[in-house]
Amino acid sequence: MARVANGTAPWWRNLAWGTARLLPIVLLALGWELFARYGNVTPFMLPRLSAVCVRIFDDAMTGELFLNVGLTLYRALVGFLISAVGGVMLGAAMARNVSIRWFFDPIVSVGFPMPKIAFLPIVVLWLGFFDVSKIAIVVFDVIFPVVTATIAGFQSVERELIWSARNMGAGNRELMWQVMLPAALPQVLTGLQVALPLCLIVTVVAEMAMGGYGLGGAMMTASRFADSRGVFAGIVEIAVVGFVLVKLMAVVRRRLLLWHEETSTTISMR
Amino acid sequence: MKSALIRYLPLALLALAWELAPRLGLVSPLALPPLTGVLGAWVDLIRDGELVTNGASSLYRAGAGLALAIVIGAALGVFMAWWRPVNALISPLVELFYPMPKSALIPVTVLWLGFGDGSKILLIFLGCMLPVTLGAFNGARGSDRVLVWSARSMGASRLRILRDVVLPSAMPELLNGIRTALALAFILLVSSELIAAQRGFGYLIGYLGSSGSYEGMFAVVLTVALLGFAADRFYQLLVQRLLQWRE
């Protein structure tokens, strides 16, 4: 599914290709609408897509949509920023320093495959029901892929690069910022690309478990009142937010890696 | 032996800190019950059977959902790689749904199937299917053209090629996808049980927490976390076995 990005293909070809790729999604939407209308389901089991869209529009008019999306995004993105900065710092420190590595390595390798969402009730016990606890569980969950990707990135930096930089008189700080970090960047970004959707997932689950405002909380409220339109509206909203976040991250990656060969050859959206 | 000791010493230090912090009054034992207390609560939960029955229903849900996801997801992925029209139709959908947080489906599965096993199995199946599909697809697509051609020139039927050439070469990536799915299964299981269930690990955690027996809650949380870890390690061993034929 690699596409040639630069404008070698004529524009109409790109347009046709894009439309063709949209077709299954349109078919899915159409299928949903028709099945809900004429199929053997009650509107409670599967409300019509048009009804769900009307519901989303109404929520947008009252402003509730923006409140919920904004709160969820705020929690997810603050968690993302903290784990991105903290994870890269910890990963870099582990890659550079033997004793830090000794201490954190078993913790990371045991913690990484654990289902960390199970710790949610403990985090609630410690930090209460507010934003802090949601952000804390996001960081706790998401920092692991960032740390492991950073370590892998730093370890794959070619020795020759480091030696040449040293040879030309680079100090520790220069070596870090001008050689190590840029060379490790592709893998660090891969870790961040894994981390970003994960942030949204964890935020939504935490909101569902704790209730209140935010996309997850709104869905749980709707589900409790057997308001299936509200539930499906929540799914569509979360899907759209997740999709946009992932695409934005891909754009950021391409920007940051303009100098890297992966950008100039082919671009796969995954 | 000694190197393993040095390697895992940090974990022992953490455990020691966990034991000492509440005992020395650095943190309230309500917020962090000492480790020995948690272990005692674990033994009690095992003895009165609560952990076992809840654990069994959790593992049943995770196993059933994961098994469905592996069978259907792998078949779909290989099919997508094998037959281009299927790929053209399905791959935009996969791309659309892949980044979507599957836990958003928890309330819907509850609406459809209620609070019991069915809704959890459906959720785990839906959540775990895409990584398996993608792994199978990438693996099968990457199978060596030359191998396929030679098999065909030697007169192998399409089905035979699929079984003897495409599937084995898709194996590594497929197994990788299944590893992601395994981790996801645990995450979805615990999240859905924490949010809406009447049995299972997540339910037990919530129940013990709200009744104030924090030692028990910590014990169940640790059990789930360690089970997830052990499942991953065990799976990796299994994969090493399965892929021994590759150098």
Interface residues (C-beta under 8 A of the other chain):
Chain A: M1 A20 R21 L22 L23 P24 I25 L28 F44 M45 W102 F103 F104 D105 P106 I107 V110 P113 M114 P115 K116 I117 A118 F119 L120 P121 I122 V124 L125 W126 P197 L200 I201 V204 V205 M208 A209 L215 G216 M219 M220 A222 S223 A226 S228 V231 F232 G234 I235 I238 A239 G242 F243 L245 V246 M269 R270
Chain B: I6 R7 Y8 P10 L11 L14 A31 A88 L89 I90 S91 P92 L93 E95 L96 F97 P99 M100 P101 K102 S103 A104 L105 I106 P107 V108 V110 L111 W112 A183 F186 I187 L189 V190 S191 L194 I195 F201 G202 I205 G206 G209 Y214 M217 F218 V221 V224 A225 L226 G228 F229 A231 D232 R233
